[in-house]
Amino acid sequence: MFNIAIKQEDYLTYILKDLETNSRLEIVPEKGGIITDWTIQGQKILYLDQERFKNPQLSVRGGIPILFPICGNLPDNIFHYQEKEYILKQHGFARDLPWQVIRQSTDDSANLVLSLTSNPETLKVYPFEFELKFTYKLAGNKLIIEQLYTNKSKGKIPFSVGFHPYFFCGDKSQLRLEIPATEYYNKNANKTYPFNGKLDYSLPEIDIAFTKIDSNKASFTDGKRNLKIDITYSDLFSTLVFWTLKDKDFVCVEPWSAPRNALNTGEQLNYLDKGENYQASIVIEVIKD
């Protein structure tokens, strides 16, 4: 049995529940369509920095922010198009704008459909008309995010998209990563390193990109809690980014459709022709190990 409720705190929040498995998901449409919380039988799946979330001057650190129309940052935040310069800040604007709730259902899952459409403000920094429709589905221990990208412009539009899930992890020494790649790129060192599944979590920060992945699934196991999390993504997503900070209880495993600065370099960049749609999906499943 599924249920959807609403609560009003700092923001209007939709609460999706699977009552049979005691799985609970919170979504805040007006703050970037973000998922802020997910618990299963009271066990925390996601991390959220509440103080940053409440401060509109700071970017959210936690939940599952949406990255669009870029992932990562651009040099000097500049995007060049048709001999003009546009300023696009890190990860784009979708995570900061209010999304509209257009449908909800509790038939075969607790699901909520949100949309984001281009407007005069987005056109100032990204000169293309678009519509995004995301369907969040909660069923059992699975979260499914179905995506529909639509070009509303008169010509072709470039874009990249990603998700930035912050998974709660209190003891990284017992973390086991399964990433479908044999190397990663470290942007700070500007160097590629071999990957054998192990990372040094004593470092102040780990921020690396796996740009040559050979499977549509990544996983990690939180050994302390005996939880395994599988992330399955459609072919749109060609890059996986891993990010964590030493003194914070989170790890981020982020599916991106293209690496940083793709809007300028064209590397693995996606395009939509006039009137074209593109569908994609991500499934996150929590398994008790």
TAWO-V92835 format. One record per helix or strand. SS is the DSSP state (@ for helix, = for strand). FROM is the first residue (numbers start at 0). TO is the last residue. Records with the same first field share a line. If there is no record, write none. Layout:
SS: FROM-TO / FROM-TO
This chain:
=: 1-7 / 11-17 / 22-27 / 33-39 / 42-43 / 45-45 / 47-47 / 61-61 / 63-68 / 77-80 / 83-86 / 91-91 / 99-104 / 109-116 / 129-138 / 141-150 / 156-167 / 174-177 / 182-185 / 190-193 / 204-209 / 216-221 / 226-232 / 238-244 / 249-255 / 269-271 / 276-287
@: 49-53 / 74-76 / 119-124 / 171-173 / 261-264
